[in-house]
């Protein structure tokens, strides 16, 4: 299963389900509707795959941990993202086009910025 498609679908669903009245989004408190999507995203993350998608996933999951009150877990995900960005040398990596270069630079910037804060 592809991390990119599956993970990002779960994360987007987690963030958007609380704003809908759709019967498909589940019942209960709006703030709790995305928990099953978040849990699926955590399960889909494979830290053995060192890629830009994994870095982005770590940053999103780290941010989610922080908003859920799990600062200790947030540090682990952000540190993993930062280390992968350094390992891949995102800032100096050659790319096929400008879009890929910008994605790499922003991934490096975000992972370094979050590690320092």
Secondary structure as GFF3:
##gff-version 3
##sequence-region A 1 117
A	DSSP	alpha_helix	3	16	.	.	.	ID=ss1
A	DSSP	three_ten_helix	17	19	.	.	.	ID=ss2
A	DSSP	three_ten_helix	23	25	.	.	.	ID=ss3
A	DSSP	three_ten_helix	30	32	.	.	.	ID=ss4
A	DSSP	alpha_helix	35	44	.	.	.	ID=ss5
A	DSSP	alpha_helix	52	67	.	.	.	ID=ss6
A	DSSP	alpha_helix	71	88	.	.	.	ID=ss7
A	DSSP	alpha_helix	98	116	.	.	.	ID=ss8
###
